[in-house]
Amino acid sequence: MQRKNEATEKKAKAQYLQSVEDRSKLDGLYECILCACCSTSCPSYWWNAEKYLGPAVLMQAYRWIIDSRDESTEQRLNKLKDPFSVYRCHTIMNCTRTCPKGLNPGRAIAEIKKLLSGLAKKPEPKLDTAALHKHDCVLCEDTETDDFEEDLQLGCQQLEGDIYLK
């Protein structure tokens, strides 16, 4: 994961927060076990193995591109603009049919193509982590109570679900 603000990067002692909704966008992308079944079933990979990245690599690229905590989307997309990256995929979908984990690299590649063409944009994060770091917010340690009123008295503020900030 890459962050643009070096001060934020150095200052961060805790994990970067991510909303449940933003986290769910990564489902079906990070579970890849890199078995290469998708790549070996891909005709574009057969004929261009030296140049074409292949379905597994492109799915992992998409995983980082859409991660709400990553701030290097443009740089990642720029590296995929050459003719042997996403545009070698002809949507035959052998990769999806052969994946033992039931993942869909073809869809991930199609989503990258939409981002590159301007038909789609990366959604804004549901949580503004830059603002949290700007205001020196930190995750509250587990309080010894489940009482929201008592948590407020301890100086914690409920952000989302079970996420509290101090």
Buried (B, 14 or more C-beta within 10 A) or exposed (E): EEBEEEEBEEEBEEEBBBBEEBBEBBEBBEEBEEEBBBBBBBEBBEEBEEEBBBBBBBBBBBBBBBBBBBBBBEEBBEEBEEEEBBBBBEEEBBBBEBBEEEBBBBBBBBBBBEBBEEEBEBEEBBBEBBEBBEEEBEBBEEBEEEEEEEBEEBEBEEBEEEBBBB
